C-alpha cells in the first residue's frame, strides 16, 4: 500500500474534507515538496496512496496540514493568529515493504497522530 493519510475533524466529528495538505521528502534539514493535494470527502488523500510500495523510498518525510484555513472555511471563528495554523508531522519510513498510514485527528486547539494500519 505504501503511504497514505487521513484527517478527522474532531470539532465537528467528521472527515476533514477539503483540507489542503503538502507532502515533502526531507534530508539533512532540507524539505523538498513532492506533492500538494486536497483531502477527499472521506478526509483521505485522493487517487490512491501518496506512494505505492514500488515508489516509496526509505527515508524521512513531512506532511503539512493547512488546519486554520480548513476551519475558517468551515465557518469557525479563529483568533488572529490562530492557535494552530499549519500542523507539520515529520516521520520516517524504515521498511518500504510495509504500509505507512499517517492519520491526523485535529481541532482548532489540539491534534493527535499515530502510525495507523
PEUR-V179237 format. One record per run of one state. SS is the DSSP state (2 for helix, 1 for strand, 0 for the rest). FROM is the first residue (numbers start at 1). TO is the last residue. Records with the same first field share a line. If there is no record, write none. Layout:
SS = FROM-TO, FROM-TO
This chain:
0 = 1-2, 10-13, 16-19, 28-29, 39-43, 45-50, 52-58, 74-85, 94-99, 107-110, 117-117
1 = 3-9, 14-15, 20-27, 30-38, 44-44, 51-51, 59-66, 86-93, 100-106, 111-116
2 = 67-73
